[in-house]
Amino acid sequence: MRYSGFRLIKEALTGHRGWGPAWRDAAPKSEYDYIIIGGGGHGLATAYYLAKEYGQSRIAVLEKGWIGGGNVGRNTTIVRSNYMLDENEPFYEFSLKLWEGLEQDLNYNAMMSQRGIINLMHSDSQRDAYIRRGNAMILNGADAELLDQKRVLELYPFLNVHNARFPVMGSLLQPRAGTARHDAVAWGYARAADQHGVDIIQNCEVTGFRIENGTCLGVETTRGYIGAKKVGVCVAGASSKVMSHAGMRLPIESHVLQAFVTEGLKPILPGVITFGEGHFHCSQSDKGGLVFGGNIDGYNSYAQRGNLPMVEEVMQEAMAMFPMLGRARVLRMWGGIMDMSMDGSPIIDKTHINGLYFNGG
Ligand SMILES: Cc1cc2nc3c(=O)[nH]c(=O)nc-3n(C[C@H](O)[C@H](O)[C@H](O)COP(=O)(O)OP(=O)(O)OC[C@H]3O[C@@H](n4cnc5c(N)ncnc54)[C@H](O)[C@@H]3O)c2cc1C
């Protein structure tokens, strides 16, 4: 079924009886050409593009819980390509370009909104660093602008730019960055992959790999053994655990990252804003809630929930940047698990085991 304005009117006039499930509840087959482990954004996108761009079939996504239950449905919704390293930036810029046509491609409203991201700078050395990053972005085909204090104030007039501890000297802006509704990303990819024949199998945890003579033959799951010619692992938050079943030790540390949302407020933030003297970042959802977060927790953990010391740190940064936030009430907070590589760069690679591929970090 294609979603469209016409379909919406038709359904509205006929009691909404024509909507079907967005994807099938597939039962696992005994064998596939491709098994993707993990029903997050990366796993579902891998399955979708394998089917759509590479014309492959017999593909399954195995998800231990439910689609979107991992980080893809827990993040602070920011999409951007404002990175510096040559190894990173083209990858994120390619992703941002995909985003620009993604909703049409998937026929799904992910509420993509290119409202821009600004990174505030609070010192001369930080200005130098941001100029360097902006130039690296431009050299890699992305967009970047340096804003002086006056321009920042035009966009965010409530900022205390003369703050004695954290004066705002300007910012780095990426106009094409913005936000996208996080869980809709998972649902959009799941629906589009399903329409290309991909089996999306929820409540199916992978518990091991069958590897013989250096080749991966399939996976052991809580719903039995499933054979595969190729297996892709996309299990952010559980990368080390899952890859340990294949005897691999990864250069990854898992940390909780927390996010927060306030009650709905009138529009105050035109885009995404980040604090340069900490990791605080904030945007306003279309419902009016301020969505924000800070740094990862300092210690390793697999706990998918928040904790009070980090609440205090994030609130301190928020208050340093815009004290008026102190009057807003926080409605919800939650945590996801970030698999951090040593330089913060993603890993997408073949492994030394034939037919086994890894995406994470
Ligand atoms: C609080 C928070 C805020 C963030 N903010 C942003 C942001 O603003 N912008 C941004 O770009 N990124 C952000 N991120 C990071 C982003 O969410 C992740 O990089 C991204 O979602 C990773 O996608 P994924 O598909 O690799 O992993 P996930 O979406 O986590 O999917 C992995 C899936 O694998 C499943 N799985 C695990 N083990 C198994 C197993 N054994 N068998 C089967 N399935 C398994 C899990 O259940 C999960 O559904 C944030 C993350 C968090 C936690």
The ligand as an SDF file (V2000), in Angstrom:
LIG
                    3D

 53 58  0  0  0  0  0  0  0  0999 V2000
   20.3590    8.7240   24.0860 C   0  0  0  0  0  0  0  0  0  0  0  0
   20.9440    8.6440   22.7120 C   0  0  0  0  0  0  0  0  0  0  0  0
   20.9700    9.7860   21.9160 C   0  0  0  0  0  0  0  0  0  0  0  0
   21.4920    9.7270   20.6210 C   0  0  0  0  0  0  0  0  0  0  0  0
   21.3960   10.8280   19.8330 N   0  0  0  0  0  0  0  0  0  0  0  0
   21.7440   10.7550   18.5310 C   0  0  0  0  0  0  0  0  0  0  0  0
   21.4870   11.8440   17.6600 C   0  0  0  0  0  0  0  0  0  0  0  0
   20.9150   12.8580   18.0480 O   0  0  0  0  0  0  0  0  0  0  0  0
   21.8670   11.7080   16.3580 N   0  0  0  0  0  0  0  0  0  0  0  0
   22.4770   10.5460   15.8840 C   0  0  0  0  0  0  0  0  0  0  0  0
   22.7970   10.4770   14.6960 O   0  0  0  0  0  0  0  0  0  0  0  0
   22.7090    9.5050   16.6950 N   0  0  0  0  0  0  0  0  0  0  0  0
   22.3440    9.5790   17.9920 C   0  0  0  0  0  0  0  0  0  0  0  0
   22.5330    8.4900   18.8030 N   0  0  0  0  0  0  0  0  0  0  0  0
   23.1830    7.3070   18.2410 C   0  0  0  0  0  0  0  0  0  0  0  0
   22.2420    6.5110   17.3510 C   0  0  0  0  0  0  0  0  0  0  0  0
   21.0080    6.3230   17.9910 O   0  0  0  0  0  0  0  0  0  0  0  0
   22.8820    5.1500   17.0290 C   0  0  0  0  0  0  0  0  0  0  0  0
   24.1520    5.3520   16.4540 O   0  0  0  0  0  0  0  0  0  0  0  0
   22.0350    4.3580   16.0530 C   0  0  0  0  0  0  0  0  0  0  0  0
   20.6960    4.2750   16.4690 O   0  0  0  0  0  0  0  0  0  0  0  0
   22.6170    2.9740   15.9170 C   0  0  0  0  0  0  0  0  0  0  0  0
   21.7740    2.2380   15.0700 O   0  0  0  0  0  0  0  0  0  0  0  0
   21.9280    0.6910   14.9860 P   0  0  0  0  0  0  0  0  0  0  0  0
   20.9570    0.1840   13.9960 O   0  0  0  0  0  0  0  0  0  0  0  0
   23.3780    0.3820   14.7630 O   0  0  0  0  0  0  0  0  0  0  0  0
   21.6040    0.1900   16.4640 O   0  0  0  0  0  0  0  0  0  0  0  0
   20.2310    0.0140   17.2580 P   0  0  0  0  0  0  0  0  0  0  0  0
   19.1710    0.9100   16.8010 O   0  0  0  0  0  0  0  0  0  0  0  0
   20.5830    0.0190   18.7040 O   0  0  0  0  0  0  0  0  0  0  0  0
   19.8000   -1.4420   16.8290 O   0  0  0  0  0  0  0  0  0  0  0  0
   20.4960   -2.5960   17.2490 C   0  0  0  0  0  0  0  0  0  0  0  0
   19.4570   -3.6710   17.4470 C   0  0  0  0  0  0  0  0  0  0  0  0
   20.1270   -4.9150   17.6400 O   0  0  0  0  0  0  0  0  0  0  0  0
   19.3110   -5.6730   18.4970 C   0  0  0  0  0  0  0  0  0  0  0  0
   20.1150   -6.7690   19.0490 N   0  0  0  0  0  0  0  0  0  0  0  0
   21.0740   -6.7170   19.9940 C   0  0  0  0  0  0  0  0  0  0  0  0
   21.5450   -7.9330   20.2500 N   0  0  0  0  0  0  0  0  0  0  0  0
   20.8870   -8.7930   19.4340 C   0  0  0  0  0  0  0  0  0  0  0  0
   20.9470  -10.1980   19.2340 C   0  0  0  0  0  0  0  0  0  0  0  0
   21.7900  -10.9790   19.9300 N   0  0  0  0  0  0  0  0  0  0  0  0
   20.1040  -10.7610   18.3220 N   0  0  0  0  0  0  0  0  0  0  0  0
   19.2370   -9.9920   17.6140 C   0  0  0  0  0  0  0  0  0  0  0  0
   19.1490   -8.6430   17.7710 N   0  0  0  0  0  0  0  0  0  0  0  0
   19.9710   -8.0570   18.6610 C   0  0  0  0  0  0  0  0  0  0  0  0
   18.8170   -4.6860   19.5260 C   0  0  0  0  0  0  0  0  0  0  0  0
   17.6650   -5.1370   20.1970 O   0  0  0  0  0  0  0  0  0  0  0  0
   18.5710   -3.4480   18.6770 C   0  0  0  0  0  0  0  0  0  0  0  0
   17.2250   -3.3230   18.2700 O   0  0  0  0  0  0  0  0  0  0  0  0
   22.0510    8.5150   20.1210 C   0  0  0  0  0  0  0  0  0  0  0  0
   22.0510    7.3750   20.9240 C   0  0  0  0  0  0  0  0  0  0  0  0
   21.4950    7.4360   22.2020 C   0  0  0  0  0  0  0  0  0  0  0  0
   21.5040    6.1930   23.0540 C   0  0  0  0  0  0  0  0  0  0  0  0
  1  2  1  0
  2  3  1  0
  2 52  2  0
  3  4  2  0
  4  5  1  0
  4 50  1  0
  5  6  2  0
  6  7  1  0
  6 13  1  0
  7  8  2  0
  7  9  1  0
  9 10  1  0
 10 11  2  0
 10 12  1  0
 12 13  2  0
 13 14  1  0
 14 15  1  0
 14 50  1  0
 15 16  1  0
 16 17  1  0
 16 18  1  0
 18 19  1  0
 18 20  1  0
 20 21  1  0
 20 22  1  0
 22 23  1  0
 23 24  1  0
 24 25  2  0
 24 26  1  0
 24 27  1  0
 27 28  1  0
 28 29  2  0
 28 30  1  0
 28 31  1  0
 31 32  1  0
 32 33  1  0
 33 34  1  0
 33 48  1  0
 34 35  1  0
 35 36  1  0
 35 46  1  0
 36 37  1  0
 36 45  1  0
 37 38  2  0
 38 39  1  0
 39 40  1  0
 39 45  2  0
 40 41  1  0
 40 42  2  0
 42 43  1  0
 43 44  2  0
 44 45  1  0
 46 47  1  0
 46 48  1  0
 48 49  1  0
 50 51  2  0
 51 52  1  0
 52 53  1  0
M  END
$$$$
